[in-house]
């Protein structure tokens, strides 16, 4: 891992992009990294586009601003590709991870000439199979960990299990579903 990795999340209100960015920050912190995880607030409402951010570093982070030139971008809802410039400032040596079932030929024209790596994952199918409902944030969280290699997958899985057991102590079936979604996503994220 390089000294500082910056990630920008794009989603819609209610899809869990903010929650996923905070879970990623917690997991990275628990592996000894310095972290920031924060949303950009505005007049968001359910379904409106939202942005969240992560900075993860091996050294203390002195920067406190939005992320304008991310190393990675996570797109939780592929309908945003036609209305938000998700690749703005995205570094060519980074990558974008998109929740989509579309092919590379369908996706590339929507990326405003971005020539870096593009990964896809069908977070909808994974979450519906693992959780019984559409919660794309858990699979997207696992996908970005796999793509960035911010931490070892086994450390991430262990940390998330502890986090979910704490958060959902009275709903163990939710823990099992989220763990299944994480593991499926790690296996199913692919480069386009």
C-alpha positions in Angstrom: 0.0 0.0 0.0 1.3 3.5 -0.8 1.4 6.0 2.0 -2.0 7.6 1.3 -5.0 6.2 -0.6 -8.0 8.4 -1.3 -11.4 6.9 -2.2 -14.5 8.7 -3.3 -17.9 7.0 -3.1 -20.9 7.9 -5.3 -24.3 6.5 -4.4 -27.9 7.5 -3.8 -29.4 8.4 -0.4 -30.4 5.2 1.3 -28.0 2.9 -0.4 -25.4 2.9 2.3 -22.5 4.6 0.6 -21.9 6.8 3.7 -22.1 3.7 6.0 -19.8 1.7 3.8 -17.2 4.5 3.9 -17.4 4.6 7.7 -17.1 0.8 8.0 -14.0 0.9 5.7 -12.5 3.6 7.9 -13.1 1.6 11.0 -11.7 -1.6 9.5 -8.6 0.2 8.3 -8.1 1.8 11.7 -8.3 -1.6 13.3 -5.3 -2.7 11.2 -3.2 0.2 12.4 -3.8 2.7 9.6 -4.6 6.4 10.0 -8.1 7.1 8.6 -10.7 9.6 7.6 -14.2 8.6 6.5 -16.8 11.3 5.9 -19.8 12.2 3.8 -20.4 15.4 1.9 -23.7 16.7 3.1 -26.2 18.9 1.2 -29.9 18.7 0.7 -29.8 14.9 0.4 -32.9 12.8 0.5 -33.7 9.2 -0.3 -32.6 8.5 -3.8 -30.7 11.8 -4.4 -27.0 11.5 -5.4 -24.6 11.6 -2.4 -20.8 11.5 -2.0 -18.7 10.1 0.7 -14.9 9.9 1.2 -12.1 7.9 2.7 -8.4 8.7 3.3 -6.4 5.7 4.5 -2.7 6.2 5.3 0.3 4.6 6.9 1.2 8.1 8.3 -0.8 10.7 10.2 -3.2 12.6 7.8 -3.0 16.4 8.0 -5.3 17.1 5.1 -8.9 18.0 5.9 -10.9 18.6 2.7 -13.0 16.8 0.2 -11.2 14.5 -2.2 -10.8 16.0 -5.7 -8.2 13.6 -7.2 -9.1 10.1 -5.8 -7.0 7.0 -6.3 -10.2 5.0 -6.4 -13.9 5.6 -7.0 -16.8 3.4 -5.9 -20.1 3.7 -7.8 -22.9 2.1 -5.8 -25.6 2.9 -8.4 -24.7 2.7 -12.1 -27.5 5.0 -13.0 -25.3 7.8 -11.7 -22.9 7.3 -14.6 -25.1 9.2 -16.9 -25.8 12.1 -14.5 -22.7 12.6 -12.3 -19.1 12.8 -13.5 -17.9 10.0 -11.3 -14.4 10.0 -13.0 -13.7 13.7 -12.3 -10.1 13.8 -11.0 -9.7 10.0 -10.9 -6.1 9.1 -11.2 -5.3 6.8 -14.2 -3.2 4.5 -12.1 -6.2 4.0 -9.7 -9.4 2.3 -10.5 -13.2 2.6 -10.5 -15.5 -0.1 -9.0 -19.0 -0.1 -10.3 -22.1 -1.9 -9.1 -23.4 -3.1 -12.5 -24.2 -6.0 -14.7 -23.3 -4.0 -17.9 -20.4 -5.0 -20.1 -17.2 -3.1 -20.6 -18.5 -1.9 -24.0 -21.6 -0.4 -22.3 -19.7 1.1 -19.4 -16.6 2.7 -21.0 -18.5 5.3 -23.0 -20.1 6.6 -19.8 -16.7 7.2 -18.1 -15.7 10.4 -19.9 -12.6 9.1 -21.5 -11.2 7.5 -18.3 -8.5 4.9 -19.4 -7.7 3.3 -16.0 -8.8 0.1 -14.6 -12.6 -0.6 -14.3 -14.0 -3.3 -12.0 -17.6 -4.4 -11.8 -19.6 -6.3 -9.3 -23.3 -7.3 -9.3 -24.0 -6.0 -5.7 -27.7 -6.3 -6.3 -27.7 -10.0 -6.9 -25.2 -10.7 -4.2 -27.2 -8.7 -1.6 -30.5 -10.2 -2.6 -29.0 -13.8 -2.4 -27.2 -13.2 0.9 -29.5 -10.8 2.7 -32.9 -11.3 1.0 -33.0 -7.5 0.1 -31.2 -5.0 -1.9 -28.4 -3.5 0.3 -25.5 -2.8 -2.1 -23.1 -1.2 0.4 -21.9 -4.5 1.9 -20.8 -6.0 -1.4 -19.3 -2.7 -2.6 -17.3 -2.4 0.7 -15.8 -5.9 0.1 -15.1 -5.1 -3.6 -13.1 -1.9 -2.8 -11.1 -3.7 -0.2 -10.2 -6.5 -2.7 -9.3 -4.0 -5.5 -7.3 -1.6 -3.3 -5.6 -4.2 -1.2 -5.8 -1.7 1.7 -5.6 -4.7 4.1 -5.5 -8.4 3.9 -8.8 -9.9 3.0 -8.7 -12.3 6.0 -8.1 -9.3 8.4 -11.0 -7.4 6.8 -13.3 -10.4 7.1 -12.4 -10.9 10.8 -12.8 -7.2 11.6 -16.2 -7.0 9.8 -17.5 -10.1 11.6 -16.7 -8.4 14.9 -18.2 -5.2 13.8 -21.4 -6.8 12.6 -21.8 -8.9 15.7 -21.5 -5.8 17.8 -23.9 -3.8 15.6 -26.5 -6.6 15.2 -26.1 -8.4 18.5 -29.8 -9.2 18.6 -30.1 -10.1 14.9 -27.6 -12.8 14.3 -29.2 -13.7 10.9 -28.2 -10.2 9.7 -24.6 -10.9 10.7 -24.6 -14.2 8.8 -26.2 -12.5 5.7 -23.7 -9.7 5.7 -20.7 -12.0 6.1 -22.0 -14.1 3.2 -22.4 -11.0 1.1 -18.8 -9.9 1.9 -17.3 -13.2 1.0 -19.3 -13.5 -2.2 -18.3 -10.0 -3.3 -14.6 -10.7 -2.7 -14.9 -13.7 -5.1 -17.1 -12.0 -7.7 -15.6 -8.6 -8.3 -13.9 -8.6 -11.7 -11.9 -6.3 -14.0 -13.8 -5.3 -17.1 
